[in-house]
Amino acid sequence: MTDLLDILVNPAFWTAVLRIATPLILGTLGVLLCERAGVLNLGIEGIMVAGAFAGWLAVYAGAPLWVGVAAAALAGAVFGLLHAFLTVTLALSQHVSGLGITLLATALSYYGYRVTFPKVSTPPTIVPFATMDWLPLPILSSQTPLTLLALLLVPVIGWVLYRTPVGLAVRMVGENPQAAEGQGLSVAATRTGAIVAGSALMGVAGSFLTLSAFNAFFFNMVNGRGWICVALVVFASWRPGKALLGALLFAFFDALQLRLQQSGVAVLPYQLYLMLPYALSILALVLVARKAAYPQALMKPYRKGER
């Protein structure tokens, strides 16, 4: 109990929680935008890989770090546009399209890495984002600008969704596309825009791993974070504020299991500690998901003029 208390009062622990949560916040917001418009995007895992690779490669080639972030967003947007074409324009299965995007984006990223660095045994490195030491807040000052960006995007996306005509249009096509069409809105254009914007955020989430958390690109670095983001959207009941809470909750459990393993007093197999954040997150998801009000048109293809 004393060791646990020491962990919880250590500022370094909460710094790690916020760092672990950052890609989850960005990815969850991206999934939330897509699903609010009625489209499930299971391509997030591959899009995060593509964003991580595109951002890192751009910086390695000499571009500034923020240009690398833009390259990651662009890579995500391109795959989002492909997903929108398959699911909105062609009305194909959103599950199959999303999984296909994940496989395609991951394979292209790994192939691009092998072609670019055919004889490299260790990943080349870059100079990542520096911490924001100028901030007066101790925990936040130990983070990079992408963490601040993720935190600021939560209220911004919440404001857009609930206080602007664009947000109303996105929510309407996700709830009742027939009514949206009756109001003169283009369901296809609105859904496509939401998917592209959400996928761009997924790409930025991936770039955090190579431009902030690490300084290189390596295989399997996304490590299932995309799937966690899909689950966190359900936990959040498709609301940005609760998405932030869910990402922080998972990051808390993840950072805690790392600290417990490092404490030197662990008597349980390390696999149990690795399982801890996922098991507790599943428990929280089960408790919350029963009351979640999902978008009514989610995963339902829509063709213009249908009733």
C-alpha positions as CSV (number, residue, x, y, z in Angstrom):
1,M,0.0,0.0,0.0
2,T,2.9,2.4,0.8
3,D,4.5,1.7,-2.6
4,L,1.2,2.4,-4.3
5,L,0.8,5.7,-2.4
6,D,4.3,6.7,-3.3
7,I,3.5,6.1,-7.0
8,L,0.3,8.1,-6.9
9,V,1.9,11.2,-5.2
10,N,4.9,11.2,-7.6
11,P,4.5,14.0,-10.3
12,A,6.5,11.8,-12.7
13,F,3.6,9.3,-12.6
14,W,1.0,11.9,-13.7
15,T,3.4,13.2,-16.3
16,A,3.5,9.6,-17.8
17,V,-0.3,9.3,-17.6
18,L,-0.7,12.5,-19.7
19,R,2.0,11.4,-22.2
20,I,0.4,7.9,-22.6
21,A,-3.0,9.5,-23.0
22,T,-2.1,11.9,-25.8
23,P,-2.3,9.6,-28.8
24,L,-5.4,8.1,-27.3
25,I,-7.1,11.5,-27.0
26,L,-6.3,12.4,-30.6
27,G,-7.3,9.0,-32.0
28,T,-10.5,8.8,-30.0
29,L,-11.5,12.3,-31.2
30,G,-10.9,11.1,-34.7
31,V,-13.1,8.0,-34.3
32,L,-15.7,10.1,-32.6
33,L,-16.0,12.5,-35.6
34,C,-16.4,9.6,-38.0
35,E,-19.0,7.8,-35.9
36,R,-21.0,11.0,-35.1
37,A,-21.5,11.2,-38.9
38,G,-22.7,7.6,-38.9
39,V,-19.6,5.8,-40.2
40,L,-17.5,3.3,-38.3
41,N,-13.8,3.7,-39.1
42,L,-11.9,0.5,-38.2
43,G,-9.0,1.8,-40.3
44,I,-7.6,3.8,-37.4
45,E,-4.9,1.2,-36.5
46,G,-3.4,1.4,-39.9
47,I,-4.0,5.1,-40.3
48,M,-2.0,5.7,-37.1
49,V,0.8,3.6,-38.5
50,A,0.7,5.6,-41.7
51,G,0.7,8.9,-39.8
52,A,3.6,7.8,-37.6
53,F,5.6,6.9,-40.7
54,A,4.7,9.9,-42.9
55,G,5.4,12.4,-40.1
56,W,8.7,10.8,-39.2
57,L,9.9,10.4,-42.8
58,A,9.1,14.1,-43.6
59,V,11.1,15.3,-40.6
60,Y,13.9,12.8,-41.4
61,A,14.0,14.3,-44.9
62,G,14.6,17.8,-43.4
63,A,11.1,19.2,-42.9
64,P,10.3,21.1,-39.7
65,L,8.4,19.1,-37.0
66,W,5.1,20.8,-37.6
67,V,5.4,20.1,-41.3
68,G,5.8,16.4,-40.2
69,V,2.6,16.7,-38.2
70,A,0.9,18.1,-41.3
71,A,2.3,15.3,-43.4
72,A,0.8,12.8,-40.9
73,A,-2.5,14.5,-41.1
74,L,-2.5,14.5,-44.8
75,A,-1.7,10.8,-44.9
76,G,-4.6,10.1,-42.5
77,A,-6.9,12.3,-44.7
78,V,-6.0,10.3,-47.8
79,F,-6.9,7.0,-46.2
80,G,-10.0,8.6,-44.8
81,L,-11.0,9.7,-48.2
82,L,-10.5,6.2,-49.5
83,H,-12.6,4.8,-46.6
84,A,-15.3,7.5,-47.4
85,F,-15.4,6.5,-51.1
86,L,-15.9,2.8,-50.2
87,T,-18.4,3.3,-47.4
88,V,-20.3,6.4,-48.4
89,T,-20.1,6.6,-52.2
90,L,-20.2,2.8,-52.8
91,A,-22.1,2.0,-49.6
92,L,-19.8,-1.1,-48.9
93,S,-19.5,-2.7,-45.5
94,Q,-17.9,-0.3,-43.1
95,H,-16.3,-3.2,-41.1
96,V,-14.7,-4.8,-44.2
97,S,-13.5,-1.4,-45.6
98,G,-12.0,-0.3,-42.2
99,L,-10.1,-3.6,-41.7
100,G,-8.9,-3.3,-45.4
101,I,-7.7,0.2,-44.7
102,T,-5.8,-1.0,-41.7
103,L,-4.1,-3.7,-43.6
104,L,-3.3,-1.5,-46.6
105,A,-2.0,1.5,-44.6
106,T,0.1,-0.7,-42.4
107,A,1.6,-2.7,-45.3
108,L,2.3,0.4,-47.3
109,S,4.1,2.1,-44.4
110,Y,6.2,-1.0,-43.7
111,Y,7.0,-1.4,-47.4
112,G,7.9,2.3,-47.7
113,Y,10.2,2.0,-44.7
114,R,12.0,-1.1,-46.2
115,V,12.3,0.6,-49.6
116,T,13.7,3.8,-48.1
117,F,16.1,2.1,-45.7
118,P,16.9,-1.3,-47.2
119,K,20.2,-1.9,-45.4
120,V,19.4,-0.3,-42.0
121,S,19.4,-2.6,-39.0
122,T,18.5,0.0,-36.4
123,P,15.8,2.8,-37.1
124,P,17.3,6.2,-38.0
125,T,16.5,8.9,-35.5
126,I,15.3,12.5,-35.6
127,V,15.2,15.3,-33.1
128,P,11.7,15.2,-31.7
129,F,9.5,17.9,-30.1
130,A,11.0,19.5,-27.0
131,T,9.1,19.7,-23.8
132,M,7.2,23.0,-23.0
133,D,9.5,24.1,-20.1
134,W,8.1,27.6,-20.3
135,L,4.7,26.6,-19.0
136,P,4.1,27.3,-15.3
137,L,2.2,24.0,-14.8
138,P,4.7,21.3,-13.6
139,I,3.0,18.3,-15.2
140,L,2.1,20.0,-18.5
141,S,5.5,21.7,-18.8
142,S,7.0,18.2,-19.1
143,Q,4.9,17.5,-22.2
144,T,5.4,18.4,-25.8
145,P,3.2,20.7,-27.9
146,L,1.3,17.8,-29.4
147,T,-0.1,17.0,-25.9
148,L,-1.3,20.6,-25.5
149,L,-2.8,20.4,-29.0
150,A,-4.7,17.2,-28.0
151,L,-6.1,18.8,-24.8
152,L,-7.2,22.0,-26.7
153,L,-8.9,20.0,-29.4
154,V,-11.3,18.5,-26.9
155,P,-13.3,21.7,-26.1
156,V,-12.8,22.9,-29.7
157,I,-14.4,19.7,-31.2
158,G,-17.1,19.8,-28.5
159,W,-17.9,23.4,-29.4
160,V,-18.0,22.6,-33.1
161,L,-20.3,19.6,-32.6
162,Y,-22.8,21.3,-30.3
163,R,-22.6,25.0,-31.1
164,T,-22.1,25.3,-34.8
165,P,-24.2,24.5,-38.0
166,V,-21.4,22.2,-39.2
167,G,-21.6,20.2,-36.0
168,L,-25.4,20.1,-36.2
169,A,-25.1,18.8,-39.8
170,V,-22.6,16.1,-38.7
171,R,-24.8,14.9,-35.9
172,M,-27.9,15.0,-38.1
173,V,-26.5,12.7,-40.8
174,G,-25.4,10.4,-38.0
175,E,-28.8,10.3,-36.4
176,N,-31.3,10.7,-39.3
177,P,-29.8,11.1,-42.8
178,Q,-33.3,11.2,-44.4
179,A,-34.2,14.3,-42.3
180,A,-30.8,15.8,-43.1
181,E,-31.4,15.3,-46.8
182,G,-34.9,16.8,-46.4
183,Q,-33.2,20.0,-45.0
184,G,-31.1,20.3,-48.1
185,L,-27.9,18.8,-46.7
186,S,-25.7,16.5,-48.7
187,V,-25.4,13.4,-46.6
188,A,-22.5,12.1,-48.7
189,A,-20.5,15.3,-48.5
190,T,-21.1,15.8,-44.8
191,R,-20.1,12.2,-44.0
192,T,-17.1,12.4,-46.2
193,G,-15.9,15.6,-44.6
194,A,-16.3,14.1,-41.1
195,I,-14.4,10.9,-42.1
196,V,-11.5,12.9,-43.7
197,A,-11.2,15.2,-40.7
198,G,-11.4,12.3,-38.2
199,S,-8.8,10.3,-40.1
200,A,-6.5,13.3,-40.2
201,L,-6.7,13.4,-36.4
202,M,-5.8,9.7,-36.4
203,G,-2.8,10.4,-38.5
204,V,-1.7,13.1,-36.0
205,A,-2.2,10.6,-33.2
206,G,0.3,8.3,-34.9
207,S,2.8,11.1,-35.5
208,F,2.9,11.7,-31.7
209,L,4.6,8.4,-31.3
210,T,7.4,9.2,-33.7
211,L,7.7,13.0,-33.2
212,S,7.2,13.2,-29.5
213,A,7.1,10.0,-27.5
214,F,10.0,8.4,-29.5
215,N,12.5,9.7,-32.1
216,A,12.3,6.9,-34.7
217,F,9.8,4.7,-36.5
218,F,9.7,1.0,-35.9
219,F,7.3,-1.8,-36.6
220,N,4.4,-2.5,-34.3
221,M,4.8,0.8,-32.4
222,V,1.1,1.6,-32.5
223,N,0.6,-1.7,-30.7
224,G,-3.2,-1.7,-30.6
225,R,-3.8,1.9,-29.6
226,G,-6.2,2.3,-32.5
227,W,-8.5,-0.5,-31.2
228,I,-8.4,1.1,-27.7
229,C,-9.6,4.3,-29.3
230,V,-12.6,2.6,-30.9
231,A,-13.6,1.2,-27.5
232,L,-13.1,4.5,-25.8
233,V,-15.6,6.2,-28.0
234,V,-18.3,3.8,-26.7
235,F,-17.1,4.5,-23.2
236,A,-17.4,8.2,-23.9
237,S,-20.9,7.9,-25.2
238,W,-19.7,9.8,-28.3
239,R,-18.9,13.0,-26.3
240,P,-15.5,14.7,-26.5
241,G,-15.3,15.5,-22.8
242,K,-15.9,11.9,-21.7
243,A,-13.5,10.8,-24.4
244,L,-10.8,12.8,-22.7
245,L,-11.8,11.1,-19.4
246,G,-11.7,7.7,-20.9
247,A,-8.2,8.2,-22.5
248,L,-6.9,9.4,-19.1
249,L,-8.4,6.5,-17.3
250,F,-6.8,3.9,-19.6
251,A,-3.5,5.8,-19.5
252,F,-3.7,5.8,-15.7
253,F,-4.0,2.0,-15.6
254,D,-1.2,1.6,-18.1
255,A,1.2,3.9,-16.3
256,L,0.3,2.2,-13.0
257,Q,1.1,-1.3,-14.3
258,L,4.5,0.0,-15.5
259,R,5.3,1.5,-12.2
260,L,4.2,-1.6,-10.3
261,Q,6.5,-3.7,-12.4
262,Q,9.4,-1.3,-11.8
263,S,8.8,-1.0,-8.1
264,G,10.6,-4.3,-7.4
265,V,8.1,-5.6,-5.0
266,A,5.8,-7.3,-7.6
267,V,5.0,-10.9,-6.7
268,L,2.6,-11.6,-9.5
269,P,3.7,-12.6,-13.0
270,Y,4.3,-9.6,-15.2
271,Q,1.7,-10.7,-17.7
272,L,-1.0,-9.9,-15.1
273,Y,0.3,-6.3,-14.8
274,L,0.3,-6.0,-18.6
275,M,-3.3,-7.2,-18.6
276,L,-4.4,-4.7,-15.9
277,P,-5.2,-1.6,-18.0
278,Y,-7.1,-3.7,-20.5
279,A,-9.1,-5.7,-18.0
280,L,-10.1,-2.6,-16.0
281,S,-10.9,-0.7,-19.1
282,I,-13.2,-3.5,-20.3
283,L,-14.9,-3.5,-16.9
284,A,-15.5,0.3,-17.2
285,L,-16.7,-0.1,-20.7
286,V,-19.2,-2.8,-19.8
287,L,-20.6,-0.6,-17.0
288,V,-20.9,2.5,-19.1
289,A,-21.9,1.0,-22.5
290,R,-25.3,-0.2,-21.3
291,K,-26.5,3.4,-21.1
292,A,-24.6,4.7,-24.1
293,A,-26.8,6.5,-26.7
294,Y,-25.1,5.7,-30.0
295,P,-25.9,7.6,-33.2
296,Q,-28.9,5.9,-34.7
297,A,-27.6,5.8,-38.3
298,L,-24.2,4.4,-37.2
299,M,-23.0,1.7,-39.6
300,K,-26.1,2.1,-41.8
301,P,-25.2,2.9,-45.5
302,Y,-27.3,5.6,-47.0
303,R,-28.2,6.2,-50.6
304,K,-29.7,9.5,-51.8
305,G,-33.5,9.4,-52.1
306,E,-34.0,6.3,-50.0
307,R,-36.7,6.2,-47.4
